[in-house]
């Protein structure tokens, strides 16, 4: 499209969310991003639009996006968009961006999003920040975020007042947090890790009032250089940290007997009806698999109860669990940073304290 210039930042307006669907079902990451996009759109005073690609999807499923914050849904309905292909989805999204010119485009950091985002950014000649865990456009809100997640003296540090999207992500293997901006090109693109952004309550009125615009898609088989012959699903046992109501996590404190430490955590998790998580130190040491990892480079969780056993509370780990409703920390070090965000703290040996907690919970259940 000849009138598209990614450097003409003034021509771009609005916040978009790519709403991922698989086999006609909208993925939960789409609702998370719409909820976060709603905040950004409100701060900017612009429209929030969901972008949905598919084939003959249920009309109610399309309007559901309005229930999570979308003012408008651009629905691209085409038989070649039923299943994801890099070529097909990239062409349709880029054509739409070149026509409508959004200033922000958010994509989930799923397998699909991590493939789609870079391809679209390259074609649109703009930047992409991958695997983000925090987003801001308002400088004052960004400062408040820094006060709780960094060692920067915010009050003494000068900040430029602007509405560029401030995209925060882990860097150097999670040991640092980097905030990246894209001031000279549009749209500002970001892939966002699933589970990081909290989904707002479903709004029935929003779903009823959302505007669905059916987009005329120009797409042919010649535009797609692969053919999907078959989709096979493989069942693999993975821990569901993001959806868990209770998470019991272990840290470096189990180092004297990792196997026993994990077993103790599992017993406590079973008593509470939860699952076992871990800090990055445990995963790096090979004591537990990566799907258990909580933190900036792992999964972000918001359970009703989070129990931290032998976890010191590095900023990268706290970023992945500090929004839990109730945090119970057990650590031998009374000065451990984990106690700063804990609702309840127990100074003691996890190998002694955790079994006592388990027995107390079992006894309480038995009495009822």
PLY file of the C-alpha trace (Angstrom):
ply
format ascii 1.0
element vertex 368
property float x
property float y
property float z
element edge 367
property int vertex1
property int vertex2
end_header
0.00 0.00 0.00
1.75 3.14 -1.26
0.50 5.54 1.44
1.80 3.43 4.32
4.85 4.86 6.06
5.84 3.35 9.41
7.85 6.49 10.21
4.79 8.76 9.95
3.92 8.27 13.63
1.21 10.95 13.64
-0.88 8.93 11.17
-1.34 6.03 13.61
-4.03 5.81 16.26
-5.67 3.11 18.38
-4.74 -0.04 20.29
-5.12 -3.44 18.64
-5.00 -6.96 20.05
-4.47 -10.01 17.86
-7.08 -12.47 19.18
-5.77 -15.98 18.71
-8.18 -18.81 17.94
-7.64 -22.51 17.47
-10.29 -24.73 15.92
-12.81 -21.93 16.32
-12.12 -21.41 20.05
-10.72 -18.07 21.18
-7.67 -18.61 23.41
-7.60 -17.18 26.95
-4.49 -15.10 26.14
-6.74 -13.00 23.90
-8.94 -12.03 26.85
-5.87 -11.22 28.96
-4.48 -8.93 26.27
-7.83 -7.23 25.68
-8.06 -6.49 29.41
-4.58 -4.94 29.36
-5.25 -3.20 26.05
-8.33 -1.61 27.58
-6.13 0.12 30.17
-3.72 1.38 27.52
-6.56 2.60 25.30
-8.13 4.44 28.24
-4.82 6.14 29.07
-4.44 7.22 25.44
-8.10 8.10 24.95
-8.38 5.88 21.88
-10.35 2.88 20.63
-9.48 -0.73 21.50
-9.91 -3.17 18.63
-9.66 -6.94 18.57
-8.37 -8.56 15.37
-9.77 -12.04 14.79
-8.87 -14.29 11.88
-10.83 -17.47 11.22
-13.45 -19.22 9.14
-17.19 -19.18 9.86
-16.70 -18.66 13.58
-19.65 -18.54 15.95
-21.07 -15.02 16.10
-21.31 -15.10 19.90
-17.64 -16.07 20.15
-16.76 -13.01 18.09
-18.89 -10.67 20.22
-17.40 -12.17 23.40
-14.29 -10.09 22.71
-16.37 -7.01 23.55
-17.04 -8.48 26.97
-13.35 -8.22 27.76
-12.88 -4.64 26.64
-12.92 -4.40 22.84
-14.82 -1.45 21.36
-14.60 -2.99 17.91
-13.69 -6.35 16.38
-12.15 -6.63 12.94
-13.29 -10.10 11.85
-11.37 -11.54 8.92
-13.47 -14.46 7.73
-11.91 -16.70 5.06
-11.65 -20.45 4.52
-7.85 -20.19 4.26
-7.73 -18.62 7.75
-9.39 -21.55 9.50
-6.00 -22.90 10.62
-2.91 -20.84 11.28
-0.32 -20.43 8.54
2.53 -17.94 8.76
2.08 -16.64 5.22
-1.71 -16.33 5.33
-2.01 -14.66 8.72
0.94 -12.33 8.10
-0.50 -11.07 4.82
-3.98 -10.44 6.20
-2.77 -8.67 9.35
-0.24 -6.54 7.50
-2.83 -5.54 4.89
-5.19 -4.51 7.70
-2.50 -2.59 9.59
-1.45 -0.73 6.45
-5.07 0.24 5.86
-6.20 1.17 9.40
-2.86 2.22 11.00
-3.01 1.31 14.72
-0.37 2.81 17.01
-0.09 -0.31 19.21
-0.43 -3.99 18.29
-0.32 -6.63 21.03
0.15 -10.35 20.32
0.28 -13.25 22.77
3.70 -14.86 23.21
2.32 -18.29 22.32
3.78 -20.63 19.72
1.65 -18.89 17.10
2.35 -15.37 18.37
6.10 -15.90 18.53
6.03 -16.93 14.88
3.58 -14.29 13.68
4.86 -11.21 15.56
8.39 -11.02 14.11
7.17 -11.72 10.57
4.61 -8.89 10.75
7.10 -6.46 12.32
9.66 -7.13 9.60
7.12 -6.64 6.83
5.76 -3.45 8.40
9.27 -2.05 8.99
8.72 -1.48 12.69
10.07 -2.78 16.00
8.90 -5.67 18.15
9.61 -6.29 21.83
9.20 -9.98 22.60
7.99 -11.77 25.72
6.88 -8.68 27.64
5.66 -8.86 31.21
4.57 -5.24 31.75
3.19 -2.46 29.54
2.64 1.26 30.18
1.97 4.40 28.16
1.44 6.76 31.09
4.76 7.93 32.59
3.39 8.34 36.13
2.08 4.77 36.14
5.41 3.56 34.79
7.18 5.31 37.67
4.92 3.60 40.19
5.75 0.26 38.57
9.47 0.98 38.87
9.18 1.82 42.57
8.08 -1.74 43.37
10.13 -3.68 40.82
13.50 -1.93 40.50
16.33 -0.33 42.45
16.07 2.95 40.50
15.59 6.08 42.57
12.55 7.21 40.63
12.19 10.54 42.40
15.73 11.62 41.44
15.74 10.20 37.91
14.55 12.44 35.05
11.86 10.95 32.80
10.78 12.25 29.41
7.04 12.87 29.25
5.60 10.94 26.29
2.98 8.35 25.42
5.32 5.84 23.79
4.55 2.26 24.78
6.97 1.25 27.52
7.51 -2.48 27.04
9.23 -4.25 29.94
10.76 -7.70 29.54
13.44 -9.90 31.16
16.99 -9.50 29.85
20.29 -11.33 30.33
18.59 -14.57 31.27
16.18 -12.90 33.67
18.87 -11.24 35.78
17.82 -7.76 34.59
14.60 -6.11 33.51
14.73 -3.97 30.37
12.15 -1.40 29.28
12.15 -0.86 25.52
10.41 1.83 23.48
9.86 2.25 19.76
9.58 6.04 19.34
10.26 6.42 15.60
8.11 3.70 14.03
4.53 2.48 14.16
2.81 0.36 15.10
4.54 -0.32 18.40
4.46 -4.11 18.60
4.79 -6.41 21.57
4.33 -10.09 22.28
3.12 -10.65 25.84
3.66 -13.73 27.96
0.47 -15.70 28.78
-0.69 -15.45 32.38
1.05 -12.13 33.06
-1.92 -9.84 32.46
-5.03 -10.38 34.56
-8.33 -10.86 32.76
-10.99 -8.33 33.69
-14.48 -9.56 34.69
-16.71 -10.34 31.71
-18.97 -7.42 30.79
-22.27 -8.53 29.25
-23.08 -4.98 28.10
-19.69 -4.71 26.41
-20.32 -7.90 24.46
-23.74 -6.68 23.40
-22.47 -3.26 22.27
-19.23 -4.23 20.52
-19.05 -3.28 16.85
-18.08 -6.18 14.58
-16.62 -5.08 11.26
-16.33 -7.85 8.68
-13.16 -7.34 6.68
-12.98 -8.22 3.02
-9.96 -10.55 2.86
-7.77 -10.70 -0.21
-6.10 -14.10 0.08
-5.50 -17.01 -2.26
-3.68 -20.33 -2.12
-0.83 -18.74 -4.07
-0.16 -16.47 -1.06
0.43 -19.48 1.20
3.50 -21.60 0.61
2.59 -24.47 2.91
-0.38 -26.81 2.97
-1.82 -28.19 6.20
-2.52 -31.86 5.59
-3.35 -32.92 9.13
-3.33 -31.62 12.69
-2.24 -34.13 15.31
-2.55 -33.55 19.03
-0.18 -35.09 21.55
-1.16 -35.43 25.20
1.61 -34.43 27.59
1.36 -34.18 31.36
2.22 -30.60 32.31
1.58 -28.75 35.53
-1.09 -26.03 35.24
0.47 -23.27 37.29
-1.47 -20.42 35.70
-4.88 -21.93 36.42
-4.03 -23.29 39.89
-5.83 -21.97 42.97
-2.94 -22.98 45.24
0.78 -23.09 44.36
3.50 -24.47 46.66
6.92 -23.47 45.30
10.41 -24.59 46.29
13.66 -22.68 45.97
17.36 -23.03 46.59
16.56 -23.88 50.22
15.96 -27.53 49.25
19.57 -27.87 48.05
20.67 -30.22 50.87
18.13 -32.83 49.67
16.28 -31.69 46.52
14.33 -34.92 46.08
13.02 -34.83 49.64
12.31 -31.11 49.40
10.17 -31.54 46.30
8.37 -34.49 47.91
7.58 -32.38 50.98
6.24 -29.60 48.75
4.12 -32.09 46.83
2.60 -33.43 50.06
1.72 -29.90 51.17
0.31 -29.07 47.73
-1.81 -32.25 47.78
-3.16 -31.36 51.23
-4.12 -27.89 49.98
-5.43 -29.11 46.61
-2.71 -27.30 44.69
0.33 -27.84 42.48
4.09 -27.57 42.91
6.05 -24.65 41.50
9.73 -23.73 41.68
12.20 -20.90 41.40
14.58 -20.64 38.48
17.46 -21.89 40.66
15.73 -25.26 41.04
15.08 -25.56 37.31
18.64 -24.54 36.38
20.00 -27.11 38.84
17.95 -29.83 37.16
15.97 -30.66 40.28
12.59 -30.03 38.60
11.31 -29.48 35.06
10.87 -26.04 33.48
7.06 -26.24 33.36
7.11 -25.76 37.17
9.05 -22.48 37.03
7.47 -19.35 38.50
8.97 -15.95 37.84
10.00 -13.42 35.26
11.48 -16.10 32.97
8.90 -18.70 33.95
5.16 -18.39 34.50
3.32 -15.58 36.20
0.69 -16.85 38.63
-2.14 -15.26 40.64
-3.35 -18.08 42.94
-5.51 -17.71 46.01
-2.66 -19.13 48.11
1.06 -19.10 47.25
3.48 -20.93 49.55
7.19 -20.16 49.09
9.46 -22.80 50.63
13.13 -21.88 50.82
12.80 -19.10 48.25
14.85 -15.98 49.00
12.63 -13.71 46.92
14.76 -12.35 44.10
13.00 -9.59 42.17
12.62 -11.89 39.14
10.73 -14.47 41.19
8.56 -11.94 43.03
7.49 -10.46 39.69
5.89 -13.81 38.87
3.90 -14.30 42.09
3.58 -11.06 44.07
-0.03 -10.53 42.99
-1.17 -13.74 44.71
-4.06 -13.19 47.13
-2.25 -14.75 50.11
1.51 -15.41 50.26
3.01 -17.70 52.91
6.81 -17.70 53.08
9.06 -20.17 54.90
12.77 -19.31 55.06
15.63 -19.72 57.54
16.86 -16.19 56.78
14.76 -13.63 58.63
16.00 -10.92 56.24
15.02 -12.76 53.04
13.34 -10.38 50.54
10.42 -12.81 50.17
9.10 -11.62 53.53
8.60 -8.12 52.08
5.65 -9.30 50.00
4.47 -12.16 52.24
1.11 -12.10 53.99
2.47 -14.56 56.56
6.14 -15.34 57.23
7.68 -18.27 59.10
11.38 -18.16 59.94
12.52 -21.77 60.07
13.78 -24.85 58.26
11.36 -25.80 55.47
12.19 -29.49 56.01
10.66 -29.17 59.49
8.03 -26.47 58.97
6.38 -27.77 55.77
5.57 -31.26 57.17
4.09 -29.58 60.25
1.87 -27.44 58.01
0.81 -30.53 56.07
-0.13 -32.45 59.22
-2.02 -29.45 60.61
-4.04 -29.10 57.40
-4.82 -32.82 57.30
-5.92 -32.71 60.95
-8.15 -29.72 60.28
-9.75 -31.48 57.32
-10.27 -34.64 59.36
-11.99 -32.69 62.16
-14.52 -31.36 59.67
0 1
1 2
2 3
3 4
4 5
5 6
6 7
7 8
8 9
9 10
10 11
11 12
12 13
13 14
14 15
15 16
16 17
17 18
18 19
19 20
20 21
21 22
22 23
23 24
24 25
25 26
26 27
27 28
28 29
29 30
30 31
31 32
32 33
33 34
34 35
35 36
36 37
37 38
38 39
39 40
40 41
41 42
42 43
43 44
44 45
45 46
46 47
47 48
48 49
49 50
50 51
51 52
52 53
53 54
54 55
55 56
56 57
57 58
58 59
59 60
60 61
61 62
62 63
63 64
64 65
65 66
66 67
67 68
68 69
69 70
70 71
71 72
72 73
73 74
74 75
75 76
76 77
77 78
78 79
79 80
80 81
81 82
82 83
83 84
84 85
85 86
86 87
87 88
88 89
89 90
90 91
91 92
92 93
93 94
94 95
95 96
96 97
97 98
98 99
99 100
100 101
101 102
102 103
103 104
104 105
105 106
106 107
107 108
108 109
109 110
110 111
111 112
112 113
113 114
114 115
115 116
116 117
117 118
118 119
119 120
120 121
121 122
122 123
123 124
124 125
125 126
126 127
127 128
128 129
129 130
130 131
131 132
132 133
133 134
134 135
135 136
136 137
137 138
138 139
139 140
140 141
141 142
142 143
143 144
144 145
145 146
146 147
147 148
148 149
149 150
150 151
151 152
152 153
153 154
154 155
155 156
156 157
157 158
158 159
159 160
160 161
161 162
162 163
163 164
164 165
165 166
166 167
167 168
168 169
169 170
170 171
171 172
172 173
173 174
174 175
175 176
176 177
177 178
178 179
179 180
180 181
181 182
182 183
183 184
184 185
185 186
186 187
187 188
188 189
189 190
190 191
191 192
192 193
193 194
194 195
195 196
196 197
197 198
198 199
199 200
200 201
201 202
202 203
203 204
204 205
205 206
206 207
207 208
208 209
209 210
210 211
211 212
212 213
213 214
214 215
215 216
216 217
217 218
218 219
219 220
220 221
221 222
222 223
223 224
224 225
225 226
226 227
227 228
228 229
229 230
230 231
231 232
232 233
233 234
234 235
235 236
236 237
237 238
238 239
239 240
240 241
241 242
242 243
243 244
244 245
245 246
246 247
247 248
248 249
249 250
250 251
251 252
252 253
253 254
254 255
255 256
256 257
257 258
258 259
259 260
260 261
261 262
262 263
263 264
264 265
265 266
266 267
267 268
268 269
269 270
270 271
271 272
272 273
273 274
274 275
275 276
276 277
277 278
278 279
279 280
280 281
281 282
282 283
283 284
284 285
285 286
286 287
287 288
288 289
289 290
290 291
291 292
292 293
293 294
294 295
295 296
296 297
297 298
298 299
299 300
300 301
301 302
302 303
303 304
304 305
305 306
306 307
307 308
308 309
309 310
310 311
311 312
312 313
313 314
314 315
315 316
316 317
317 318
318 319
319 320
320 321
321 322
322 323
323 324
324 325
325 326
326 327
327 328
328 329
329 330
330 331
331 332
332 333
333 334
334 335
335 336
336 337
337 338
338 339
339 340
340 341
341 342
342 343
343 344
344 345
345 346
346 347
347 348
348 349
349 350
350 351
351 352
352 353
353 354
354 355
355 356
356 357
357 358
358 359
359 360
360 361
361 362
362 363
363 364
364 365
365 366
366 367
